[in-house]
Amino acid sequence: MNPPDERDVLRLQAEDALGRRIVLRPIQSPEPGLLGRLLDRGGYLLVEYRDRTSGYFWDLDALREVLRVAGEGKTNLSLYEDGRTVDET
């Protein structure tokens, strides 16, 4: 039996903490400094996170940070490396 994927572990922990379903979507964006986005889709929270090289775990820190912000109850925003957020409503 393979160990669970760390992204799934992080997602499940965040779902338990928030009490709602989370869908993860890795993205490759040309936007400089973008870590990810939190988008409220009614029945679930869509979490897009930077994934520069698909199949590798180099951007798990980006996912962790986006999920940390989600844990603060924030949604509908883009999050950047410099800590800046941009409203996505």
Summary of the structure (lengths in Angstrom):
residues: 89
radius of gyration: 12.5
end to end distance: 42.2
largest distance: 42.2
contacts: 227
relative contact order: 0.22
helix: 28%
strand: 29%
